[in-house]
Amino acid sequence: MNIGLDWDDTFTRDPIAWAAFCKLMTERGHKVYIVTWRYEGYEAEEVLASVQYWKLEIEGVYCTGRKAKQSFMFGKGICIDVMIDDTPHAWIRDMEM
């Protein structure tokens, strides 16, 4: 199973629990992807540093640049089976600016 996990206000609300979740899921053979509305570059640096800090064994961090997460990941050739996000509409809609 491919699992998408949002970063801001999802992972960041309880990083200890989400780190344990990522570990459990990967140990069980699932793939976990961090999928965030953030932009690549400066906005991604904090996420990447935190992934190292928490020693997350994930498939990668994907920054959509405020674009809808489902179509962004599909464009990368990745079909997310389950998306965990505090903003469910982020899956199908771009961020309103």
C-alpha positions as CSV (number, residue, x, y, z in Angstrom):
1,M,0.0,0.0,0.0
2,N,1.2,3.5,-0.8
3,I,0.5,6.0,2.0
4,G,0.7,9.7,1.6
5,L,1.2,11.7,4.8
6,D,0.8,15.4,5.0
7,W,3.4,17.4,6.8
8,D,2.0,20.7,8.2
9,D,-0.6,20.3,10.9
10,T,-0.6,16.5,10.4
11,F,2.9,15.1,11.0
12,T,3.9,18.2,12.9
13,R,1.0,17.9,15.4
14,D,2.4,14.7,16.9
15,P,5.8,13.8,15.3
16,I,6.5,11.0,17.9
17,A,3.3,9.2,17.0
18,W,3.7,9.7,13.2
19,A,7.3,8.6,13.3
20,A,6.2,5.4,15.0
21,F,3.4,5.1,12.4
22,C,5.9,5.4,9.5
23,K,8.2,2.8,11.1
24,L,5.3,0.4,11.6
25,M,4.0,0.8,8.1
26,T,7.4,0.4,6.4
27,E,8.2,-2.7,8.6
28,R,4.9,-4.2,7.3
29,G,6.0,-3.6,3.7
30,H,4.0,-0.4,2.9
31,K,5.5,2.7,1.3
32,V,5.1,6.0,3.1
33,Y,5.5,9.3,1.2
34,I,5.5,12.8,2.7
35,V,3.2,14.9,0.4
36,T,3.1,18.6,1.2
37,W,1.7,21.7,-0.4
38,R,5.1,23.4,0.3
39,Y,7.4,24.6,-2.5
40,E,10.7,22.9,-3.2
41,G,13.8,24.7,-2.0
42,Y,13.7,26.8,1.1
43,E,10.2,25.6,2.3
44,A,11.3,22.0,1.9
45,E,14.5,22.4,3.9
46,E,12.7,22.2,7.3
47,V,10.8,19.1,6.3
48,L,14.0,17.3,5.0
49,A,15.9,18.2,8.2
50,S,13.0,16.9,10.3
51,V,12.9,13.6,8.3
52,Q,16.5,13.1,9.1
53,Y,16.0,14.1,12.7
54,W,13.2,11.6,13.2
55,K,15.0,9.0,11.1
56,L,12.0,8.4,9.0
57,E,12.4,5.5,6.6
58,I,10.1,6.9,3.9
59,E,10.1,6.8,0.1
60,G,10.6,10.5,-0.1
61,V,9.3,14.0,0.4
62,Y,7.1,15.5,-2.4
63,C,6.5,19.2,-2.4
64,T,3.6,20.1,-4.8
65,G,4.1,23.8,-4.9
66,R,0.5,24.5,-3.8
67,K,-0.9,22.1,-6.4
68,A,-3.4,19.4,-5.8
69,K,-1.7,16.4,-4.3
70,Q,-3.4,13.6,-6.2
71,S,-2.6,14.8,-9.7
72,F,0.9,15.9,-8.6
73,M,1.7,12.4,-7.3
74,F,0.1,10.7,-10.3
75,G,2.3,12.9,-12.5
76,K,5.3,11.4,-10.7
77,G,4.0,7.9,-11.5
78,I,2.9,7.2,-7.9
79,C,-0.6,6.1,-7.0
80,I,-1.3,6.9,-3.4
81,D,-3.8,4.4,-1.9
82,V,-4.4,6.3,1.4
83,M,-3.8,10.0,2.0
84,I,-3.7,11.3,5.6
85,D,-4.2,15.1,5.6
86,D,-5.7,17.6,7.9
87,T,-6.9,19.5,4.8
88,P,-8.7,16.7,2.7
89,H,-9.5,19.0,-0.2
90,A,-5.7,19.4,-0.7
91,W,-5.9,16.0,-2.3
92,I,-8.0,17.3,-5.3
93,R,-7.6,21.1,-5.3
94,D,-4.8,23.6,-5.6
95,M,-4.3,25.9,-2.6
96,E,-6.2,29.1,-2.9
97,M,-3.9,32.0,-3.0
